[in-house]
Amino acid sequence: MKIMVTGGAGYIGSHTVLELLKAGHEVVVMDNLSNSSEESLNRVAELAGKKAEFHKVDLLDAPGMKELFEQTRPEAVIHFAGLKAVGESAEKPLWYYKTNVAGTLNLLDAMEAVDCKTIVFSSSATVYGEPEEMPLTEKINMDAQSCYGRTKEHIEDMLVDLAASDSSWNIALLRYFNPVGAHESGRIGEDPSGIPNNLVPFIAQVAVGRREYLNVFGNDYPTVDGTGVRDYIHVVDLADGHLKALDFVAKNGGLRTWNLGTGNGYSVLEVLHAFEKACGKELPYKIVDRRPGDVAVSYADPSSALADLGWSAQRDIDTMVADHWNWQKNNPNGYEG
Ligand code: UD1
């Protein structure tokens, strides 16, 4: 299939492009490189033995995107492009709504104009907010607690309305839990700009000497050791879930929503200790106040993805952190080095 991947130079995008190329798909990447590097795609090409076609186009450039779709005529889209920092979204809500929501609207217009009606959308478990029940099933109502999360909710709503209006659309909404790790080669991985917001990239920078210590955000949650519990999922398992979801909706039509997580939760300190084992050194940390907006525990019920797609995460927490470390130690400054 010919597949357009928006945000394909980014962290999850580049890993997915690699799996798509390996599976024999033709891939066109559209990325504005605002938070990613084209070097990731050079390395994907080296690993896959073939290249994805690359176009530097912004989601907010509606005419540019229309032209790109007319020129490339993809059969399906995997849509990763967007802004993703929770804290920043509270400071710049209009920028987040414009980029994520209006940008997706531009994308859907460009798709419709060339009768490309199959899309896999990068949603997030953050849409669940702070529900009482655990594990999180797809049936729980969305109630995102941040501006970033609400942009994901709005896009999901838009896609639900679109599918209801026109049954020729094929749509997969994928709610990711916490993506970590890197391709086993250590050639591609997560390269956050500035200070990492997320736990594992932060720990990796402590391990490589770029940061002094980890701030652990609270140790008074009702969890195994008082620190927050999350469902970490290996980025290659996540990428694989996209291929299976695309295949399913392309064949069966309609709109479907799946959680992509492992179903297991690990605390901040458990992840830290797993990373220490992987890198062979003790990593300093300090307990600090809770981060506003954090929930105590979040993990998936991934049984729908298993039942419908035959997908389940294959890589355990030790593999996740070992692969993350392998990437970080070989690329201490990310793609720049
Ligand atoms: C965060 C976002 C979520 C987004 C996801 C993308 C928030 C509130 N949520 O999820 O919307 O979809 O990233 O991957 O930002 N932690 C530390 N020290 C750190 C960083 C994190 O102790 O320096 C803790 C957190 O308190 C949490 C856990 O580690 O318990 C995981 O944090 P993080 O990696 O930021 O992911 P989420 O908060 O789950």
Residues whose N, C-alpha, C, O or C-beta is under 5 A from the ligand:
A	BS01	UD1	V86 S124 T126 F177 N178 P179 N197 N198 L199 V200 F202 N215 V216 F217 G228 V229 R230 V268 R291 P292 G293 D294 V295
